[in-house]
């Protein structure tokens, strides 16, 4: 399906309070100035791209082990779980066998072996405990995600239950956790990242795939209900930010943020429309951003889409919050024409995207910039170092509107290095939680993701590192 921004259909752009108007279709390349700035974003000043990062990075304040030092902070049960992951990823045949057997493994066995590495818990109390554990590792906040959605045949969901539980997770998990870190960390208030809640479009409607794909034709009425449900959660987020800003007026960044997750390519037109509706209602100019949308930078037209979103925001007088990901659905995308031809092209596009957004955010010291908040969602060390070094020695509170995010249980070596070597306070983890059967599906996706490559941070190197940590502890006790 052709992306909605470049199709022959009119774009639906919201006015205040939910009224919708149509605008004439825009050609994405009609923004030459913004596109030029995007593609030059790695070149200005002293930043010249990932190739020269090693020459540009400020010397670390403390040398950190890039590979396995993070394991020293873990409990014995967590070390055992990582050992199991190492065994499962020893080589491709073993990994593929584990993936095939995984659906038949009893949930009790999964919970005993690997559950706590990747999942935050089954209920709100367990997620709060996970947040507290992350804080001890220097990870000052999290992006929580209730893993229930109506896609791939799962239509036995209750969208209203998801709305209520997601809103409750904001007030009962994110707000108290964020305030606890602010009050007890001893760090400046603007150094603590917000708490985030993932908003899954496929969780806000039954038959969600059709609703999103045909949002402005046969399923328009159901789509309006989906928008209303998402807006109910965002209202809780917005109200929390307004209340907390009165209590802590010196803070520049928001306290809590809703993040609209991306979906498969053929569903994205509906997701983009949902994001715009939420932006306009909850991201007013001169206030911190309360809603972040996701752009998948492996898509060939993502640079043009980003600049188009900026243009629409300027015209609609609202602010953008963006989460940039390389792309979670690259392996399942049947139309290879919509993605970049090579990984290098994707990497360059991603790094240009984060550079462009950071430069835009830092161009002002208040809440005037159109692009007001960025989540760099990546497991790529070069991209994360690029974002980190662009923020070093910057005396601008808006630097705290740039946050680095990785999935719970993944890229922990990179997370550790950012915190220990670069004193990065702006690191969060994506923490899924919810019913066991739903989180089991999430765990399967993570296992499949580990199958992309048998890397140095899993397989035999991981087993060796875990055993080394255990032996060191034993000898200290002896």
ABEGO torsion letter per residue (X at the ends): XBBAAABABBBBBBBBGGBBBBBBBBBAAABAAAAAAAAAAAABEABAEAAAAAAABBBBABBBBAAAAAAAABBAAAAAAAAAAAAAAABAAAAAAAAAAAAABBAAAAAAAAAAAABAEABAAAAAAAAAAAAAAGBABBBBBBBBBBBGGBAABBAAAAAAAAAAAAAAAAAAAAAAAAAAAGBBAAABBBBBBBBBAAAABBGAAAAAAAAABAAAAAAAAAAAAAAAAAAAAAAAAAAAAAABAABABBABBBBBBBBBAAAAAAAAAAAAAAAAAABBBGBBBABBBBBBAABAAAAAAAAAAAAAAAAAGBBBBBBBBAEAAAAABABAAABBABAAAAAAAAAAAAAAAAAAAAABABAABABABBBBBBABAAAAAAAAAAABGBBBAAAAABBBBBBBGBGAAAAAAAAAAAGBAABBBBBBBEBAAAAAAAAAAAAAAAAABBBAABEAAAAAAAAAAAAAAAAAAX
